[in-house]
Amino acid sequence: MTENSREIRLVVAAFAAAVILSNIALLDFYVGNVRELDGPGQVVQYAACATAITVLCAALIKWLLPNYPWWRVLLAVGLTVFVFCSYHVTKTIKWRGEGWWLAPVWIAITIAAGLMALVALRRSGAVSVVLVLSLAFAAPAVARIVVNLVKTQGRATASSEFVASAGRNRITPNIYWIVLDGYPRRDVLRDSFGFDNSGFVEMLATLDFAVLESSFSNFPVTAYSISSTLNMDYTVQTNGGQIEPFPLLELYPMIRGKGRVVSRLKAAGYNYVHFENGYDYLTKCAIGERRCVKGKEGSGRLDELDVAILSNTPIIDLVTDFEEITGKADAPVFAWGGVDDLGAKLDAIQQTPAPFFLYAHVLAPHPPMRFRADCSALPAEPDLQAWNPAARPAFIDQLKCTNTQTETLLRRIVRADPAAIVILQSDHGTAFSGQFAKQPTDWSDADLHERFGALNAMRLPAECRGDLRQDLTLIDTFPLVFSCLTGEGLRPRPPRFFVTPYDGGLGSGRVVEYPAERVQGSLEVGH
């Protein structure tokens, strides 16, 4: 073997090792979240960026240190990126304290690791060793990806091909379905927060909304609550006598316009409009959605998936720590999903040919706490699971901001489209009592009351209000709408209530069904 061919082999092997090391964190992320992701697209984009950064950094170092062989530079850079993207190991430290110093310290550790690798890797035999080790690190993730592909090959989506009978509509008003994520019912706000939300409820009444004061969500998590509402059926299944949740990948199409509600409305001549709040990955527009309205289109801000990926590095903590230290939160890096984002797009939405159905999922007032009561911005870490009991006052401030913006939005809708059906709901309540730190079977009546107690307000034509009942659950939302459109009587579903843990929480992958009388009986909690 000539010296040149040997050098080329070393460089190719070192390049392969560097690329693998630079992307191990992304591989692990994808494998750990494959059930929550509807495809590898965004992860692949990050992998391409990580590879490009690795190559550019290696080229820069080679230019600065021309006497160092390429294989040595590539290995050093690959190891440096590997350390930089292993920042998640510090999270347990941060949970025990503020940890504002962790990000800069980790960057210093990363630089030190790179310099040590550059100095220590003198023998060409190191290339084979590092390549074998990098392959060993990557192998478990690759194996899991292959196994998952085999398991999911050919699996049909639960309702993507379902087209319900259109029926014969007597009226075809525009329909606005606005979901305020995690907005509690009035009695929950009173019992769990000591906050009187009567002003907001009374405002809704002046706009001719009926507020269902005994309504509940059927699921305490967004994916299952929204999909069951849009599918007009419980998104659980029986397998050998056991109740199992639908896989998350089967819920995405329902949430993104492929469920029974949208299919039936389209068959009746409705145009579907999907509002994407800009942060929440779950409620993004489907690929190729014709009428996708983006709350933060062109803003360049980070969404939930961006944050989850970049949290493997110090970048997110550097951004949030900088905002907190400087107090500069008026133009956050993150797309936070306030009601005003929807309001800014309302004129464009209302230009859709009638009749149309709008699904607009707004992240507010769900944590993180990023709005003051006057709607000025607060520095906040982008953590959707931040149900810290000490943050209850901040949540109420955020809810006050949400109320103000929602009132403005609803008044505009009613003024411009007085005949429209307008549904204002939440998908579930709050979890400040630590519900997701407990086994689902251990939830108390107070836990059920707080988490299942959901806002539910409807503005219907006068002739459609006979079927309204205070205790209708969210799954009856669109059966009620269709009974209004067709004039047929509503047949409410027997109310059922499920806890379907996911995201690796306690009891993940199981379904716990609570008796309806217990959940609905939790209305007595705090009275």
N, C-alpha and C positions, 0 to 999 in steps of 0.2 A: 504494500500500500504506500503510495507516495505521500509526502508530507502535506501537499495541498489537499488531497482527498481526505486524509486523516483530519485536517483542520476543518474541512467542510462538514464531516460527520460530527465532529465535536460541536460545531456551531448549531447544526440542525438539532442534535440531541438537547443541547442547552436551551435552544429556543423552545422546543417542545416542553421541557421541564418548566421554563419560565411561564409559558402560556397556561399550563395546568395549574401551577402554583397561584397564578394571578386570578384564576377562576374557580378555585376550590370552594370559596365562600359562596359564590353564586350557585354552584352545583348543589351544595348543601341546602341553600335557601330554597331552590326549586324543588328538591326532593321533599323538604320539610313542609312545603306549602302546595304541593301539586294538587291536592284535593280542593284547595281554595282558589286555584288559578285556572282560568279557562284557556290557557295556552302558554307556550314559552316565549312568545314574541318579545315582551318587554325585557325579560331576563336575558334573552339572546342579544338584544341591543346593548345591555350593560356589559355583557361578556365581550362584545366587539370593542366597546370603549375601553374596558380593562386591558384587553390585548394591545390596542393601539397605544395606550398610555405606557404600557410596559416597553413596547418597541421604541417609542419616542424617548423615554427616559434612558434606555440603554444606549441609543444613538447619541444623546447628549453627553452621557458619561464617557462613552468611547471617544467623542470629540475632545473632551477635557483631558482624558487620560489615554492618549493614542497608543501608548506602549502596553496597555493591558489587553490581553486577547479577548476577542468577542465572546467566547464561551464563558469566560470568567465574569465579564460585565453582565451578560444575560442571566446567569445564575444569581448574582448578587441582587439584581433588580427584581427577579422573580420572587426571591425570598423576602425582599423588602415589601413588595405588594402583598404577599401572603400574610406577613405580620400586620400590615396596615388594615387588612380586611378581616383580621381576627379580633377586632375591637369588642365584639359582643361578649367576650369572656369577662369584660370589666363590669357588666351590667349588675351582677350580684353585689359588687362593691357599691355601685351608685345607689342601689335600692336601700342601703343601710345609711345613707347620708346624701348630702347635696352632690358631692362628687364633681364639682365644677372643674376641678383640676385634672380630671382623668383624661380629657381629650388632648390637652397640650402635652401631658406626660406621655401618653401613648404615641404621639407623634415623635417625641424625643426618643422613645424606645425603638420605634420603627427606623428612624435614621441611624441609631446606634447599631441595630441589627444589620442594616444594609452595609454599613462601613465595616463591621466585623466580617461579614461574608466576603466583601471585596478583598479584605486583607488576608483572610484565612484560607480561602479557596485557591490554593496555588497549584495543586496537582490536577492534571487533566482527568485523573480517575474520579474526581469529585463529580464530574458530569454524570457518569453512570449511576453513582450512588444517589444523587439528588433526583435524577429521572425516575429511578425505581421507587424512591420514597414518595415522590409526587404522585406516581401512578397508584401506589398503595393507598394514599390518602383519598384519591379520587374514586377508586374502584367501588367502594360500598355505595356511593351516591349513584354512579353509573349503573350498577347492578339493580338498584331500586327503581331507577327510571325505566330500565328495560322490562322489569317485572310489571310495573304499572302500565306500560304500553300494551303488554300482552293481556293484562286483565281487562283493560278498557277497550280493546280492539273490537269494533263492531257493536259496542253498546249503544242502544238507541236512547235519545233524550226523551224524558218522560212525556213532554207535551209539545215538543217543537212542531209536530206534524198535525196537531189537533186543530180542527176547525169546527167550532160549534155551529149549530143551526142559528141562522140570523134572526129567526122569528119575524114577526110583523110589527114594526114599531109604529105607534100612533104619534109619537113626537121624536124629534132628533135634535135636542139641544146640545150645545157644546158641553163637554164634561171636563172639569178640572179636578184632578186628584192630587192634593198637596200633602206630602208626608213630612212632618216635623219630627226628626229622629229623637226618640227618648223623651218625648214631651208627656209628663204625667197628667192624669186626670185631676180635676179640681180638689176632690176629697183627699187624694194622695198628697198633693201639695200642702193641704192643711194638716194632715195627720203626720206626715214624715218630715215636713220642713217648717211647719208653723207659718205658712205663707197663704194669704187670702188672694186667690186669683179671680175673685168675683168680677172685678172690673173688666177683665178680658172676656169672661164668659158672657157678661151682660152686653159687651160690645158686639159679640157674635149674634146675640139675640136681636139687637137693633138692625143688624144686616139680614135678618130673617133666617138665621141658622137655627136648627134644632140641635142642642147639645145633649148627647146621650150620657147621662151622669152615672149610669151603672154599666158602662161598656167595658169590655176586656179584650186584650189581645189574646189570641189562641196559642201563641208561642212567645217566649221572652227574648228572642234574638231576631235580628233584622232579616237574615236570609230566609228563615222559615216563615216568619210573619208575613213578609211581603209576597213571597211566592205562593203561599196558601191563599192570600187575599186575591191575587191575580189569577190563580188557578181555580178559585171557588171550591177548593177541596183541601183537605188536610194533607200536607206533604210528608206523610209517613206511610209505611207499608207493613203488612204482616208477613212474616217469614217463619214458618214452622211454629206458629203460635206466639212468636215474639214480635214486638213492634220495633221497626227500624226506621231511622230517618232516611229520606231520599238523599243520595250523595249530592254534595254541594254543586258538582258540575252539572247535575240535572236541574238545579234551581236557577242557574244563570240565565238560560233561555227564557224561562218564565218571567224573570224579573226584567229582562231586556226586550220584552215585546213579543214573545213567542208563546204566551200562555193563553188560556181559554178566554179570558176577558177581552184581550186585544184581538184575538182571532174572531170572536163573535162580533165585536164592534166594527172591525174592518169588513166583515161579510155584510154588515148593515150599512156600509158606505161611509164609515168614519175614517178620518185621517188620524194616524197615531203620531203624537209628538212626545219625544223622550227628552227630559231635561237632565243633563249630567252636571252634578254640583261641582265637579272639578277636583274633589279630594277623595271621595268614597269610591274605592275600586269596585265594590259590589254592584253599584248602580250606574256604572258607565254605560254609554250607548253600545248597542250591539255593532259589530263590524258591518259597515255598509248600511247602517240605519239611515233612511232617507231624510227623516226630519229629526236630526239630533241637534239639540240646543245646548251649548256648553256654557256653564256659568262663568268660567274663567278662561274662555278661549283666547289663545294667544298671549296669556299672561306669563308663561314660562315658569309658573309656580309648581312646586312639587306636590304630587298626589300621594295617596296612601301607599301604593305599591313602591313608588320612588323612595318614600321614607323607610319602608320595611327593608328594602335592599340596602340603602345607604346607611342604615343603622348598624350594619356590619363594620362600618368605618367610623372614625371620629367626626365625620362631616356634620351630621345632624346635631350632635351635641355642641359642636363649635358654633353653629348657626344660632341655636336656641340660647346658649350661654351669652353670645354676643348681644342678642336682642334684649336679654334680661339685664345685662350689665349696663348697656347703653340706653335702655328704655325705648329703643327704636322698633316698635311693633306696628306702626301705622302702615307699613308696606311689607308684610311678612313674606317670607320665602314660600310658605305653604298656602295652598288654596283652601281657605277655611270653611267655605260653604255656609254663608249667611243667607237669610231670606232676601236681602237686598240684591243678591246675585240673580235670583229668579226675577225680582222686580225689574231689574235692568234689561231683561230679555222679554218682558211681557208683551211689548208692542210687536216684536218680531213673531212671537207665538201666536198672537191674535190675528196676524196676517195669513195664517194657515186657512185654506179653504174650509168652510164649515160643511158638515159638522166635524169637529175634531175632539179627540180624547188626549188630554195632557196628563202624563205621569211625571210629577216633579218631586224628587226626594231631596230634601234639604237637610244638611247635617245638623244644624242648630235645632234645639239647644243641647244636643249631646256633647259630652266632654270631647276634647280638652276645653278648659276654660279660657277662651281667647277674646271674649267681649265683656266690657263693663256694661253696667245698666244703661249708660248713655250711648252704647254701641261703639265707643272708642276701643281700639285694639289693645289687648294685653299680650305680653310675651307668654308663650305657652309651648310646652313640649308636645309634639304631635302624637299623642298616645290616646287611642280610642277606648282603652280599657281603664282610664284614669278615674275610677269611681272611688276617690278618696273621701271618706266621711268628713274630713276637715274642709272639703271644698264645697259643702252644701251652700254656704252663703254666696260663694262665687257662682254656683250653678243658678241660684235664684236671680242674681244680677244678669247672667247670660239669658235667662228666660225672660226677664223684663225687656231686654233688647229685642229678643225674638218676638215678643208680643207687639212692640212698637212697629217693627218692620212688617209683621204679618197683618196688622190692622191696616197699614198703608196699602199693602198689596191687595187685600180683600176688597177694600173700598174701590180701588181702581177696577178690579174685575167686575164687581157688581154694577158699577157705573157704566162700564163699557159693554157689558154682556149680561143684562139683567135677567134674561131667560135661562141662563146657564145653570147646570147642576154643578155645585161646588162642594167637594168633600175635603175637609181638613181633619187629618188624623195623625196620630203617632203610630209607630210600629210596635212599641213596647214602652214600659215605664223606665224608671231609674234603678240603679243597683248599688246605692250607697250603703246598704247593709251588708255588703260582702257576699252577695248571693253566689258569685262565681268562684269564690274561695271555698265553697261548701259542696259536699255531694248533693246532687239534685234531690235525693230522697230526704235530705235534712233541712229543706227550706221550711221556715215557719210560716204561719198565717200572715204575719207582718211582711215577710219576704215576698210572698205571693201577691199581697195587696200592692206593694210598692212596684214590683216588676211587671205585673200583668195589667195594672190599672192604666189604661191608655186613653188619651184624648180622642174623642170621636164626635165631630160636628158636621152636620149636613145641611146644605141649602137646596131644597127640592121644590119643584112646582107644587102648588097647593093641592092639586088632585092626587099627588103621590105620597102625601104624609100620613095616610091612614094606616100604613104598615109600620110606621116608626114605633119602636119600642125602646125604652131606656136601657134594656139589658141585651140588646143585639151585640154580638161579638163581631170582630173585624171580618171574619170569614163570610158574614152575611152582607157585606158592603155592596158587592156588585150584583148578587141576586136581587137586592133591593133596587138597585139602579135599573136592572133589566125589567123588573116588575113595573117600575115607573114608565119605562119607555114603551112597553107592550100593553100595559093595562092589566096584565095578569096578576093574580094575587101572590104575595110573597109566602114561600114556605121555608121558614128559617131552618138552618141545619141544627141538629142537636149539638149544643155547645160542648166542645172538648178542649182540653188544655194540656199541652205537652212541654216538657223541657227537653231540648235536643242539644246537648253540649257539643261544641266543636272547638277548633283552634287549640287542641291539645289540653283543654281544661279538664277538671275532674269529671269523670264519667264520660269522657269523649267517645262518641260513636254510639251511645246508648240513647234510648228514649224512656223518659219517665212520664207517665200520664197521671195527672192529678184529677181526682173526682171533681166534676163540675160544681157540686154543692159546696166543696171546700173552697175552691177559688172564688166562686161568687159569694160565698159566705164570708169571705175576708173583707167584704164591705163594712162589716161590723167592727173591724179593727180600728181602734182609735176613737170610736164614737162614744 
